[in-house]
Amino acid sequence: MNNNVANQSVLIVDDDTAVLDELRLMLLSNGIRGIETISDSSEVVSRLEQNNYSVVLMDWIMPGLTGAELLPLLARRFPHVPVIVITAVSDLQTVVRCIKQGAFDYMTKPVDADRLLLTVEKAFHISELANQNKVLRGYLLGEPLAHPEHFSDLITRSEKMQSLFKLIETVAPSCHPVLIQGETGVGKELIARAIHRSSEFSGAFVPLNVAGLDDFMFSDTLFGHKKGAFTGANEPREGLIAKAQGGTLFLDEIGDMTMESQVKLLRLLQEREYYRLGSDVLIKSDARIIAASNHDFSALITQGKFRHDLYQRLCFHELHIPPLRDRSQDIIPLVEHYVAKAATSYEKPVPDISRD
């Protein structure tokens, strides 16, 4: 699967334990870790009430509650959770009935692994969008930030920044790339760290400024190398992408990358895999990538300095940070913050600053 799915969860419902094991192994082998199985269909509703599943895979013909009885109930109670029906019955009438009752998709046994994974990936995307819409609706109704402490490093009273924080809380749990754009000094790395904290990913936040790195330096720093890969490579190096496993890799000044490095980053984003220098062992990555730049990408692409396909991959979620001149209400709190910080470092009392 092309996208990071490590934080997605699947509930599989089937009275046949052999089928449960088969489907579970198919998903596990493709990087999906959050998998739970149920052989008793009467437990489905209580499980969904207790857990936030991204997708439900459900058999159609089961003892007790059948798929035909469960599907409309799930569609009504949990409309944000896509349900994929899996059964040995392949007649058109059953397919039409499933879709009308709210199924996201329908698959027949024996299940084709490639089609299953493609369908689950699409369902993950729909589930993610539904959750984002739910959060956004809450914000439109005036709900405050769920975790304001995630933004404690960002000093602001600006309504524009508060709106940006709410957008960040909406997209942060997503595994897709984020592109942060803004002028020099607006706090792009602070925003990236806030996204990482809001995501609650278990891995580390790993920053890398790519400006000035040639292709070799970029590849060695990001992907690492095998011992003996080149002269001076006396020890193996795992690379920053490995350190960001399960977390966030932050690439700053992305607009300054060489074209050769852009090709390698594009492959990482598309395939979620890479090679260390000097190694033919393919390594999987589940790190979410956040990129930042102060460049105008339209101009870079027109000038042939940045790949359009890479830009399209990076800006799945795109955030624009307003400059300080567009949020003048932040000037005083920022001045007070830095004056207090300077006074502390020099062990002096904090002076009073007039508004003028």
NUGU-560338 format. One record per residue: residue number from 1; chain; x, y, z of N, C-alpha, C, O in turn. Coordinates in steps of 0.1 Angstrom, whole numbers. Layout:
N
   pos   unit     n_x     n_y     n_z    ca_x    ca_y    ca_z     c_x     c_y     c_z     o_x     o_y     o_z
   NUM      A       X       Y       Z       X       Y       Z       X       Y       Z       X       Y       Z
...
This chain:
356
   pos   unit     n_x     n_y     n_z    ca_x    ca_y    ca_z     c_x     c_y     c_z     o_x     o_y     o_z
     1      A       8     -12       0       0       0       0       9      12       0      19      13       6
     2      A       5      23      -7      13      34      -9      13      44       3      23      50       6
     3      A       2      44      10       1      54      21       4      47      34       3      35      36
     4      A       8      55      44      11      50      57      -2      46      64     -11      54      65
     5      A      -3      33      68     -15      28      74     -13      23      88     -21      16      94
     6      A      -1      26      94       2      21     107      -7      25     118      -9      18     127
     7      A     -14      37     116     -23      42     127     -37      39     124     -46      44     131
     8      A     -40      31     113     -54      28     110     -58      15     117     -49       6     120
     9      A     -71      12     119     -75       0     126     -87      -6     118     -95       0     112
    10      A     -87     -20     119     -97     -27     112    -103     -37     121     -97     -44     129
    11      A    -117     -38     120    -124     -49     127    -129     -59     117    -136     -55     108
    12      A    -125     -72     119    -130     -82     109    -140     -91     116    -137     -96     127
    13      A    -151     -93     110    -162    -101     116    -165    -113     106    -169    -111      95
    14      A    -164    -125     111    -167    -137     104    -168    -149     113    -160    -150     122
    15      A    -178    -157     111    -179    -169     120    -169    -180     117    -167    -189     125
    16      A    -162    -179     106    -152    -189     102    -138    -184     106    -133    -174     101
    17      A    -132    -190     116    -119    -186     122    -108    -187     111     -99    -179     112
    18      A    -109    -196     102     -99    -198      92     -99    -185      83     -88    -180      79
    19      A    -111    -180      79    -112    -168      71    -107    -156      79    -100    -148      73
    20      A    -110    -155      92    -104    -145     100     -89    -144     100     -83    -134      98
    21      A     -83    -156     101     -68    -157     101     -63    -153      88     -53    -146      87
    22      A     -69    -157      77     -65    -154      63     -65    -139      61     -55    -133      56
    23      A     -76    -133      64     -77    -118      62     -68    -110      70     -62    -101      66
    24      A     -66    -115      83     -57    -108      92     -43    -109      87     -36     -99      87
    25      A     -38    -120      82     -25    -122      76     -23    -113      64     -12    -107      62
    26      A     -33    -112      55     -32    -104      43     -30     -89      47     -21     -83      41
    27      A     -37     -84      57     -35     -71      61     -22     -68      69     -15     -58      67
    28      A     -19     -78      77      -6     -76      85       6     -76      76      15     -68      78
    29      A       6     -84      65      17     -85      56      19     -72      48      29     -70      41
    30      A       9     -63      49      10     -50      41      10     -38      51       6     -27      47
    31      A      15     -41      63      18     -30      72       6     -25      81       8     -15      88
    32      A      -6     -32      80     -17     -28      88     -16     -35     101     -17     -47     102
    33      A     -14     -28     112     -12     -34     125     -24     -35     134     -26     -44     142
    34      A     -32     -25     133     -44     -24     142     -55     -33     138     -65     -28     132
    35      A     -54     -46     140     -64     -55     135     -71     -63     147     -63     -68     155
    36      A     -84     -63     147     -91     -71     157    -101     -80     150    -107     -76     140
    37      A    -103     -92     155    -112    -101     148    -123    -106     158    -121    -107     170
    38      A    -135    -108     153    -147    -113     160    -153    -124     153    -156    -123     141
    39      A    -156    -135     159    -164    -146     153    -179    -146     157    -187    -153     151
    40      A    -182    -138     167    -196    -137     172    -201    -123     168    -197    -113     173
    41      A    -210    -123     158    -216    -110     152    -223    -102     163    -225     -90     161
    42      A    -228    -108     174    -235    -101     184    -226     -91     191    -231     -82     198
    43      A    -213     -92     190    -204     -84     197    -200     -71     189    -193     -62     195
    44      A    -204     -70     177    -199     -60     168    -203     -46     173    -194     -37     174
    45      A    -215     -44     177    -220     -30     181    -212     -26     193    -208     -14     194
    46      A    -211     -35     203    -204     -31     216    -189     -27     213    -184     -18     219
    47      A    -183     -35     204    -169     -32     200    -168     -18     194    -159     -11     197
    48      A    -177     -15     185    -177      -2     178    -179       9     188    -174      21     186
    49      A    -187       7     198    -190      17     208    -178      20     217    -176      31     222
    50      A    -170       9     218    -158      10     228    -145      15     220    -136      19     227
    51      A    -144      13     207    -132      15     200    -134      24     187    -145      24     182
    52      A    -124      31     183    -125      39     171    -119      31     159    -107      33     156
    53      A    -127      23     153    -122      15     141    -123      24     129    -132      32     127
    54      A    -113      22     120    -113      29     107    -122      23      97    -129      29      89
    55      A    -122       9      97    -129       1      87    -135     -12      94    -128     -17     103
    56      A    -146     -16      89    -151     -29      93    -152     -39      81    -158     -35      70
    57      A    -146     -51      82    -148     -61      72    -157     -71      78    -155     -77      88
    58      A    -168     -74      70    -179     -82      77    -184     -93      67    -187     -90      55
    59      A    -186    -105      72    -192    -115      64    -207    -113      63    -213    -106      72
    60      A    -213    -118      52    -228    -115      50    -237    -126      56    -247    -122      62
    61      A    -232    -138      55    -240    -149      61    -234    -155      73    -223    -161      73
    62      A    -240    -152      85    -234    -156      98    -246    -161     107    -257    -156     105
    63      A    -243    -170     116    -253    -174     126    -255    -162     135    -247    -153     137
    64      A    -267    -162     141    -270    -150     150    -274    -138     142    -283    -139     133
    65      A    -268    -127     144    -270    -115     136    -263    -117     122    -251    -119     121
    66      A    -271    -116     112    -265    -118      98    -260    -104      93    -263     -94      99
    67      A    -253    -104      82    -248     -92      77    -260     -83      72    -259     -71      74
    68      A    -270     -89      67    -282     -82      63    -289     -75      75    -295     -64      73
    69      A    -288     -80      87    -294     -74      99    -284     -63     105    -288     -53     110
    70      A    -271     -66     104    -261     -57     110    -258     -45     102    -257     -34     107
    71      A    -258     -46      88    -254     -35      80    -262     -23      82    -256     -12      84
    72      A    -275     -23      81    -283     -11      83    -281      -5      97    -282       7      99
    73      A    -279     -14     107    -277      -9     120    -264      -1     121    -263       9     128
    74      A    -253      -7     115    -240       0     115    -241      13     107    -235      23     112
    75      A    -248      13      96    -249      25      88    -256      36      95    -252      48      93
    76      A    -265      33     104    -273      43     112    -265      47     124    -265      59     127
    77      A    -259      38     131    -252      41     144    -238      47     142    -233      55     149
    78      A    -231      41     131    -217      45     129    -215      49     114    -207      42     107
    79      A    -221      59     110    -221      63      95    -207      67      91    -204      66      79
    80      A    -198      70     100    -184      74      96    -175      62      94    -163      64      90
    81      A    -179      50      97    -171      38      96    -175      31      83    -186      25      83
    82      A    -166      30      73    -169      23      61    -170       8      64    -162       2      71
    83      A    -180       1      58    -182     -14      60    -180     -21      47    -187     -17      37
    84      A    -171     -30      46    -168     -38      34    -174     -52      37    -170     -59      46
    85      A    -183     -56      29    -190     -69      30    -182     -80      22    -178     -77      11
    86      A    -179     -91      29    -172    -102      23    -180    -115      24    -184    -118      36
    87      A    -183    -121      13    -191    -134      14    -189    -142       2    -184    -138      -8
    88      A    -194    -155       3    -193    -164      -8    -204    -162     -18    -204    -167     -29
    89      A    -214    -154     -14    -226    -152     -23    -222    -141     -33    -217    -130     -29
    90      A    -224    -144     -46    -219    -134     -56    -230    -130     -66    -227    -125     -77
    91      A    -243    -131     -62    -253    -127     -71    -256    -112     -71    -253    -106     -61
    92      A    -260    -107     -82    -261     -92     -84    -271     -86     -74    -270     -75     -69
    93      A    -282     -94     -71    -292     -89     -62    -287     -86     -48    -290     -76     -41
    94      A    -278     -95     -43    -272     -93     -30    -262     -81     -30    -262     -73     -20
    95      A    -255     -80     -41    -246     -68     -42    -254     -55     -41    -250     -46     -34
    96      A    -265     -54     -49    -273     -42     -49    -279     -40     -35    -279     -28     -31
    97      A    -283     -50     -29    -289     -49     -15    -278     -43      -5    -282     -35       3
    98      A    -266     -48      -6    -255     -44       3    -253     -29       1    -252     -21      11
    99      A    -251     -25     -11    -248     -11     -14    -260      -2      -9    -257       9      -4
   100      A    -272      -6     -12    -284       2      -8    -285       4       7    -289      14      12
   101      A    -280      -7      14    -281      -7      29    -269       0      35    -268       2      48
   102      A    -260       5      27    -249      14      33    -235       8      32    -226      13      38
   103      A    -233      -4      25    -219      -9      24    -210       0      16    -215       5       6
   104      A    -198       1      20    -188       8      12    -184       1       0    -183       6     -11
   105      A    -183     -12       1    -179     -21     -10    -183     -35      -7    -187     -38       4
   106      A    -181     -44     -17    -186     -58     -16    -175     -67     -23    -171     -64     -34
   107      A    -171     -78     -16    -161     -87     -21    -166    -101     -19    -172    -104     -10
   108      A    -162    -110     -29    -165    -124     -28    -154    -132     -24    -142    -129     -26
   109      A    -157    -143     -17    -147    -153     -14    -144    -163     -25    -154    -166     -32
   110      A    -132    -168     -27    -120    -165     -19    -115    -150     -23    -116    -146     -34
   111      A    -111    -143     -13    -107    -129     -14     -94    -128     -21     -84    -134     -18
   112      A     -94    -119     -31     -82    -115     -38     -74    -105     -30     -80     -95     -27
   113      A     -62    -108     -27     -54    -100     -17     -52     -85     -23     -54     -76     -15
   114      A     -49     -84     -36     -46     -71     -41     -59     -62     -41     -58     -51     -38
   115      A     -70     -68     -44     -83     -61     -44     -87     -57     -30     -92     -46     -27
   116      A     -84     -66     -21     -87     -64      -7     -80     -51      -2     -85     -42       5
   117      A     -67     -51      -5     -58     -41       0     -62     -27      -6     -62     -17       1
   118      A     -65     -27     -19     -69     -15     -26     -82     -10     -20     -83       2     -18
   119      A     -91     -19     -17    -104     -15     -12    -103      -9       2    -109       1       6
   120      A     -95     -16      11     -92     -11      24     -86       2      24     -89      11      32
   121      A     -76       4      15     -69      17      14     -79      28      11     -78      39      17
   122      A     -88      26       2     -98      36      -2    -107      38      10    -111      50      13
   123      A    -111      28      17    -120      29      29    -113      37      40    -119      46      47
   124      A    -100      35      42     -92      43      51     -93      58      48     -95      66      57
   125      A     -92      61      35     -92      75      31    -106      81      34    -107      92      39
   126      A    -116      74      31    -130      79      34    -132      81      49    -138      90      53
   127      A    -127      71      57    -128      72      71    -121      84      77    -126      91      86
   128      A    -109      87      71    -101      98      75    -108     111      72    -109     120      81
   129      A    -114     112      60    -121     124      56    -134     126      65    -137     138      69
   130      A    -140     116      69    -152     117      77    -148     122      91    -155     130      97
   131      A    -137     117      96    -133     122     110    -129     136     109    -131     144     119
   132      A    -122     140      98    -118     154      97    -130     163      96    -130     174     102
   133      A    -140     159      89    -152     167      87    -159     168     101    -165     179     104
   134      A    -159     158     108    -166     158     122    -159     168     131    -165     176     138
   135      A    -145     168     131    -138     178     139    -141     192     134    -143     201     142
   136      A    -140     194     121    -143     208     115    -157     213     119    -158     225     122
   137      A    -167     204     118    -180     208     122    -181     213     136    -187     223     139
   138      A    -173     206     145    -173     210     159    -166     224     160    -171     232     168
   139      A    -156     227     153    -149     240     153    -158     251     148    -159     262     154
   140      A    -166     248     138    -175     258     132    -186     261     142    -192     272     142
   141      A    -189     252     151    -199     254     162    -193     261     174    -199     262     184
   142      A    -180     264     173    -174     272     183    -166     264     194    -162     269     204
   143      A    -164     251     191    -156     243     201    -142     247     201    -136     251     191
   144      A    -136     248     213    -122     252     215    -112     240     210    -116     229     207
   145      A     -99     244     210     -89     234     207     -90     222     217     -92     224     229
   146      A     -89     210     212     -89     198     220     -77     197     229     -78     193     241
   147      A     -65     201     224     -53     201     232     -45     213     230     -35     213     222
   148      A     -48     224     236     -41     237     234     -26     236     238     -18     244     234
   149      A     -23     226     247      -9     225     252       0     220     240      12     223     241
   150      A      -5     215     230       3     211     218       9     223     211      18     222     203
   151      A       3     235     214       7     247     207      13     257     216      14     269     213
   152      A      18     252     227      23     261     238      36     268     233      39     279     239
   153      A      43     263     224      56     269     219      53     281     209      62     289     206
   154      A      40     282     205      37     292     195      29     304     203      18     302     207
   155      A      36     315     203      30     327     211      22     335     201      27     341     192
   156      A       9     335     204       0     342     195     -14     346     201     -18     339     210
   157      A     -19     357     197     -33     360     200     -42     362     188     -53     365     188
   158      A     -36     358     177     -42     361     164     -53     351     161     -51     339     163
   159      A     -64     355     156     -75     346     152     -71     338     140     -75     326     139
   160      A     -62     344     131     -57     336     120     -49     324     124     -51     313     119
   161      A     -41     326     134     -33     315     140     -42     305     147     -39     293     146
   162      A     -52     310     154     -61     300     161     -68     292     151     -70     280     154
   163      A     -72     297     140     -79     290     129     -69     279     124     -73     268     121
   164      A     -56     283     122     -46     274     117     -44     263     127     -43     251     123
   165      A     -44     266     140     -43     255     150     -54     245     149     -52     233     150
   166      A     -66     250     147     -78     241     146     -77     232     133     -80     220     134
   167      A     -71     238     123     -69     230     111     -58     219     113     -60     208     108
   168      A     -48     223     121     -37     213     124     -43     202     132     -40     190     129
   169      A     -51     205     142     -57     194     150     -66     184     141     -67     173     144
   170      A     -71     190     130     -80     182     121     -71     173     113     -75     161     111
   171      A     -60     177     107     -52     169      98     -41     162     105     -35     153      99
   172      A     -37     165     117     -26     159     124     -26     144     125     -16     137     123
   173      A     -38     138     128     -38     123     129     -36     116     115     -34     104     115
   174      A     -37     123     104     -35     118      91     -21     113      89     -12     119      94
   175      A     -19     102      82      -6      97      79       0     104      66      11     101      62
   176      A      -8     112      59      -4     118      47       6     129      49       6     135      59
   177      A      14     133      38      24     144      40      17     157      42       5     159      38
   178      A      24     166      48      20     180      50      30     189      45      42     187      47
   179      A      26     199      37      35     210      32      32     223      39      21     228      39
   180      A      42     228      46      40     241      53      47     252      45      59     251      42
   181      A      40     262      42      46     273      35      44     286      42      35     289      49
   182      A      55     295      41      55     307      48      68     314      47      78     307      44
   183      A      69     327      50      81     334      49      91     330      59      87     324      69
   184      A     104     333      57     114     330      67     111     337      80     107     349      81
   185      A     111     329      91     109     334     105      95     333     110      93     338     121
   186      A      86     328     102      72     327     107      70     315     117      59     314     123
   187      A      79     306     118      78     295     127      74     282     121      66     275     127
   188      A      79     279     109      75     267     102      79     254     110      71     244     110
   189      A      91     254     116      94     242     124      86     241     136      82     229     141
   190      A      82     252     143      74     251     154      60     246     151      54     238     158
   191      A      55     250     139      42     244     134      44     229     132      35     221     135
   192      A      55     225     126      57     211     123      57     203     136      52     192     137
   193      A      64     208     146      64     201     159      50     201     165      47     191     172
   194      A      42     211     164      29     211     169      20     200     162      12     194     168
   195      A      22     199     149      15     188     141      19     175     147      10     166     149
   196      A      32     173     149      37     160     154      30     157     168      26     146     171
   197      A      31     167     177      25     165     190      10     162     189       4     154     196
   198      A       3     169     180     -11     167     179     -15     154     173     -25     148     175
   199      A      -6     148     165      -8     135     159      -7     124     169     -14     113     168
   200      A       0     126     180       2     116     190       9     103     185       6      92     190
   201      A      16     105     174      24      93     169      34      89     179      39      97     187
   202      A      37      76     180      46      71     191      60      73     188      68      74     197
   203      A      64      75     175      78      77     171      83      92     174      75     100     178
   204      A      96      94     170     102     107     173      99     117     162      95     114     151
   205      A     101     130     165     101     141     155     116     143     151     124     146     160
   206      A     119     141     138     133     141     134     134     152     123     128     150     112
   207      A     141     163     126     142     174     116     155     173     108     165     168     112
   208      A     154     177      95     165     178      86     163     190      77     153     191      70
   209      A     173     199      77     174     210      68     181     206      55     193     203      56
   210      A     174     205      44     180     200      32     187     210      24     194     207      14
   211      A     186     223      28     193     233      20     208     231      20     214     229      31
   212      A     215     232       9     229     230       8     234     216       7     246     213       6
   213      A     225     206       8     229     192       8     229     187      -7     219     188     -14
   214      A     241     182     -12     241     177     -25     234     163     -25     230     158     -14
   215      A     233     157     -36     225     144     -36     231     133     -28     224     126     -21
   216      A     245     132     -28     251     122     -19     249     125      -4     245     116       3
   217      A     251     137       0     249     141      14     234     138      18     231     134      29
   218      A     225     142       9     211     140      12     208     125      14     201     121      23
   219      A     212     117       4     210     103       5     216      96      17     209      88      24
   220      A     228     100      20     235      94      32     228      98      45     226      90      54
   221      A     225     111      46     219     116      58     205     110      60     201     106      71
   222      A     197     110      49     183     105      51     182      90      51     175      84      60
   223      A     189      83      42     187      68      41     198      60      48     195      48      51
   224      A     209      66      51     220      59      57     228      51      47     226      52      35
   225      A     238      43      52     246      35      43     250      22      50     250      21      62
   226      A     254      13      42     260       0      46     275       1      49     281       9      42
   227      A     280      -6      58     294      -6      61     302      -9      48     299     -19      42
   228      A     312      -1      45     320      -3      32     313       2      20     318      -1       9
   229      A     302       9      21     295      14       9     303      23       1     302      24     -11
   230      A     312      31       7     321      40       1     333      42       9     333      38      21
   231      A     344      49       4     356      51      12     353      59      24     347      70      23
   232      A     357      54      36     354      61      48     342      56      55     339      60      67
   233      A     334      47      49     322      42      55     326      30      64     323      18      60
   234      A     333      33      75     338      22      83     328      16      92     329       5      98
   235      A     317      23      94     306      18     103     292      20      95     291      30      88
   236      A     283      11      97     270      13      91     263      26      97     265      29     108
   237      A     254      32      89     246      43      94     231      41      90     228      38      79
   238      A     222      42     100     209      39      97     201      50      90     191      47      83
   239      A     205      63      91     198      73      84     187      79      93     181      72     101
   240      A     183      91      90     173      98      97     159      92      95     150      93     104
   241      A     156      87      83     143      81      81     140      69      90     129      67      94
   242      A     150      62      93     149      51     102     146      56     117     138      50     124
   243      A     153      67     120     151      73     134     136      78     135     131      79     146
   244      A     130      82     124     117      87     124     106      77     123      94      80     121
   245      A     110      64     123     100      53     122      89      54     132      91      56     144
   246      A      76      54     128      65      55     136      63      69     141      54      72     149
   247      A      70      79     135      69      93     139      69     102     127      62      99     118
   248      A      76     113     128      76     124     118      89     127     114      98     130     122
   249      A      91     128     100     104     133      95     100     147      89      92     149      81
   250      A     107     157      94     105     171      90     116     175      81     128     176      85
   251      A     113     179      68     123     183      58     121     198      56     111     202      50
   252      A     130     206      61     130     220      60     137     225      47     146     218      42
   253      A     133     237      42     138     242      30     138     233      18     147     231      11
   254      A     126     226      17     124     216       6     126     221      -8     129     214     -17
   255      A     124     234      -9     125     240     -23     139     241     -28     141     244     -40
   256      A     149     239     -19     163     240     -23     169     226     -27     181     225     -29
   257      A     161     216     -27     166     202     -30     171     201     -45     165     208     -53
   258      A     181     193     -47     185     190     -60     175     182     -67     167     175     -61
   259      A     175     182     -81     166     174     -88     168     159     -86     158     151     -85
   260      A     181     155     -84     184     140     -81     177     136     -68     172     125     -66
   261      A     179     145     -58     173     142     -45     158     142     -45     151     134     -38
   262      A     152     150     -53     138     151     -55     132     137     -60     122     133     -55
   263      A     139     131     -69     135     118     -75     135     108     -63     126     100     -63
   264      A     145     108     -55     146      98     -44     135     100     -33     129      91     -28
   265      A     132     113     -31     121     116     -21     108     112     -27      99     107     -19
   266      A     106     114     -40      93     110     -46      91      95     -45      80      91     -42
   267      A     102      87     -47     100      73     -46      97      69     -31      88      60     -29
   268      A     103      76     -22     100      73      -7      85      76      -5      78      68       2
   269      A      80      87     -10      66      90      -8      56      81     -15      46      77      -9
   270      A      60      76     -26      51      68     -34      51      53     -29      40      47     -28
   271      A      63      48     -26      64      34     -23      66      31      -8      64      20      -4
   272      A      68      41       0      71      40      14      82      30      17      82      22      26
   273      A      92      30       8     104      21      10     116      28       4     115      37      -4
   274      A     128      23       8     141      29       4     152      19       5     151       9      12
   275      A     164      22      -1     176      15       1     186      23       8     187      35       5
   276      A     194      18      17     206      24      22     217      24      11     217      15       3
   277      A     226      34      12     237      34       2     245      21       3     249      17      14
   278      A     248      15      -8     256       3      -8     248     -10      -5     255     -21      -4
   279      A     235      -9      -3     227     -21       1     217     -24      -9     211     -15     -15
   280      A     214     -37     -11     203     -40     -20     191     -46     -12     182     -52     -17
   281      A     191     -43       1     180     -47      10     169     -36      11     173     -25      15
   282      A     157     -39       7     146     -29       6     141     -27      21     137     -37      27
   283      A     140     -15      25     135     -12      39     122      -4      38     121       6      31
   284      A     112      -9      46      99      -2      46     100      10      56     107       9      66
   285      A      92      20      53      91      32      62      77      35      65      69      35      56
   286      A      74      39      78      61      43      81      61      57      87      51      62      93
   287      A      72      64      85      73      78      90      65      87      82      65      87      69
   288      A      57      96      88      50     106      81      59     118      78      68     122      86
   289      A      58     124      66      67     134      62      60     148      62      49     149      56
   290      A      67     157      69      62     171      68      74     179      61      85     178      65
   291      A      70     187      52      80     195      44      77     210      46      65     213      49
   292      A      87     218      45      85     233      47      93     240      37     104     236      33
   293      A      88     252      33      96     260      24      91     275      24      79     277      27
   294      A     100     284      20      95     298      18      95     302       4      93     313       0
   295      A      96     292      -5      96     294     -20      82     294     -25      73     289     -20
   296      A      81     300     -37      69     300     -45      70     288     -54      78     288     -64
   297      A      62     277     -51      64     264     -59      59     266     -73      64     259     -82
   298      A      49     274     -76      45     276     -89      56     281     -98      58     277    -109
   299      A      64     291     -92      75     296    -100      86     286    -101      92     284    -112
   300      A      89     278     -91      99     268     -92      96     257    -102     105     253    -110
   301      A      83     253    -102      79     243    -112      80     248    -126      84     241    -135
   302      A      76     261    -128      76     267    -141      91     268    -146      94     266    -158
   303      A     100     271    -137     114     272    -140     121     259    -142     133     258    -145
   304      A     114     248    -139     120     234    -140     129     231    -129     138     222    -130
   305      A     127     238    -117     136     236    -106     130     226     -95     136     222     -86
   306      A     117     224     -97     110     215     -87     100     206     -95      93     211    -104
   307      A     100     193     -92      91     184     -99      77     186     -95      73     187     -83
   308      A      68     187    -105      54     189    -102      48     177     -95      39     178     -86
   309      A      52     165     -99      46     153     -92      51     152     -78      43     147     -69
   310      A      63     156     -74      67     156     -60      59     167     -52      55     164     -41
   311      A      57     178     -58      49     189     -52      35     183     -49      29     185     -38
   312      A      29     176     -58      15     171     -57      15     161     -45       5     160     -38
   313      A      25     153     -44      26     143     -33      28     150     -19      21     146     -10
   314      A      36     160     -19      39     167      -6      27     175      -1      25     176      11
   315      A      19     181     -10       8     190      -5      -5     183      -3     -15     189      -6
   316      A      -5     171       1     -18     164       4     -25     172      14     -37     175      13
   317      A     -18     177      25     -23     187      34     -14     199      32      -2     198      34
   318      A     -19     211      30     -11     223      27     -15     234      37     -27     237      38
   319      A      -5     239      44      -7     249      54       1     262      51      12     261      47
   320      A      -6     273      51       1     286      49       1     294      62      -9     297      68
   321      A      13     298      67      15     305      79      15     320      76      24     325      68
   322      A       6     328      81       6     343      78      18     349      84      22     346      95
   323      A      24     359      77      36     367      83      31     376      94      19     378      96
   324      A      40     381     102      37     389     114      30     402     110      21     407     118
   325      A      33     407      98      26     420      94      11     418      92       3     427      92
   326      A       7     405      90      -8     402      89     -14     398     102     -26     395     102
   327      A      -7     398     112     -12     395     126      -6     404     136       1     399     145
   328      A      -8     417     135      -1     427     143      -4     425     158       4     429     167
   329      A     -15     419     161     -18     416     176      -8     407     183      -8     406     195
   330      A       0     400     175      10     392     181      23     399     184      32     393     190
   331      A      25     411     179      38     418     181      41     420     196      52     417     201
   332      A      31     425     204      34     428     218      37     415     226      47     415     233
   333      A      29     404     225      32     392     232      46     386     228      53     381     236
   334      A      49     388     215      63     383     211      74     391     217      84     386     221
   335      A      72     404     217      82     413     223      84     410     238      95     409     243
   336      A      73     409     245      73     405     259      80     392     262      88     391     271
   337      A      77     382     253      84     369     255      99     370     253     106     365     261
   338      A     103     377     243     118     377     240     125     386     250     137     383     253
   339      A     119     397     254     125     405     264     126     397     277     137     398     284
   340      A     116     390     281     117     382     294     128     371     292     135     368     302
   341      A     129     365     280     139     355     278     153     360     279     162     354     285
   342      A     155     372     273     168     379     274     171     382     288     183     381     292
   343      A     161     388     295     164     392     309     168     380     318     177     381     326
   344      A     161     368     316     165     356     323     179     352     320     186     348     329
   345      A     183     352     307     196     347     304     207     356     309     218     352     312
   346      A     204     369     311     214     379     317     212     381     332     219     389     338
   347      A     202     373     338     199     374     352     196     388     356     201     393     366
   348      A     187     394     348     183     408     351     168     408     353     161     399     348
   349      A     162     418     360     148     419     361     142     422     348     148     428     339
   350      A     130     417     346     123     419     333     118     434     332     111     438     340
   351      A     123     441     322     119     455     321     105     457     316      99     448     309
   352      A      99     468     319      85     471     314      87     477     300      96     486     297
   353      A      78     473     291      79     477     277      66     485     274      55     479     276
   354      A      67     497     270      55     505     266      49     500     253      56     494     245
   355      A      37     502     251      30     497     239      36     505     227      38     499     216
   356      A      40     517     228      47     525     217      60     519     214      67     523     205
